[in-house]
Amino acid sequence: MTEPAKLRVLHLNAGNMLGGVESVLLTFAEFSKTCPAFEQEFTLAFDGRFAHLLRAAGATVHILPETQLRNPLSVRRSRLALRELLAKEHFDCVISHSTWCQVVFAPAVKKAKLPLVFWMHNDFDGHWLQKLASRHAPDLAICNSEFTRSTLKDVYPKTPGVVIYNPVKPAVVPSGARESLRRELNVAPETVVILMASRMEAWTGHLNLIRAAARIESRQNGVIWIAGGPQTEKERGYVTLLHAEVSRRQLAGKIRLLGHRDDVPALMRAVDIYCQPNAQPEPFGVVFVEALQAGVPIVTFEMGGTREILTESSGILVPPGDIAALATALVPVIENRLLRATLGAQGPARARELCDPAQQIRRAYDVLRAHCNR
């Protein structure tokens, strides 16, 4: 049997944040041995926690000079450093993982005459960075959902796009984690816990969940955990707003803001329902796949990439923006243990079908290899 041809790629990422994009890249690094022919290295503009995590996963990480768009000299330095790296090393293609990377690094990749691939982690919504990035069309776009691909034409009308769902690594959680976490957070075994774990940004829908909680009338004792810590000044202001909203609606006994947690996979297995009612469409939704892996039923709005993840057998989809319908949909899931078990039981198989890391990394290799061989 002939061994697959080697493919050496360079991933470009800013590196100054930790979020869904970085989670996907870490999964590529951690599961790289599942496809040995797919040789991957990473270039970041900031050397911080994300770079440390990549190195801990065994990845080769190149650090460019720190870059700020408002500082043209820093952009020029980074582009020059990238061109020197590309001239020194042989890569078959370069993958840009954000519109910011497109703006900063696409000119250097094009000057090196290498195939430029844009991994589209978010839908195009008219942000000013997207307008700048439109000047540097990639040769191929890999979209993380059909929803994101539907907006590709808004910025890159001539660029072909292919959908590859994000690889999502299965969590390894110690036995007894459910009981120990519930004890730590003072939750009785019979209490039904709803979790929302996301970046502290308004579009993810924390306020929608708080407003729905104010409408829920259930005979079953329940509590809502909101996990996530602010990473920017804007997010810190948003967290203050959430605390104020919880207090204003007198929900302090029902809603707990847990702050930053490093144990979200364990939290998933300590709760009974996952609810993230986004205010804007989710481009894909790694956290929903993580809930499926944990066997947790999901209640959310029917929009964006979430519609591609959930089936009727694994979750409940509610008309977008309908807070009353969201509260109504949550009540039977809160009150009916059998319903929760039935919905949750379908989750792990659905998660593997969509996002098994080895399967998705091989899919990325096949798509990129075909593209580079044109």
Secondary structure, DSSP 8 states (H G I E B T S, - for coil): ------EEEEEEE--S--SHHHHHHHHHHHTGGGSTTEEEEEEESS-SHHHHHHHHTT-EEEE-----TT-HHHHHHHHHHHHHHHHHS--SEEEE-SHHHHHHHHHHHHHTT--EEEEE-S-----HHHHHHTTS--SEEEESSHHHHTTGGGT-TTS-EEE-----------TTHHHHHHHHTT--TT-EEEEEE--S-GGG-HHHHHHHHTT---SS-EEEEEE----SHHHHHHHHHHHHHHHHTT-TTTEEEEE--S-HHHHHHH-SEEE---SS--SS-HHHHHHHHTT--EEEES-TTHHHH--TTTEEEE-TT-HHHHHHHHHHHHH-HHHHHHHHHTHHHHHHHHH-HHHHHHHHHHHHHHHHT-
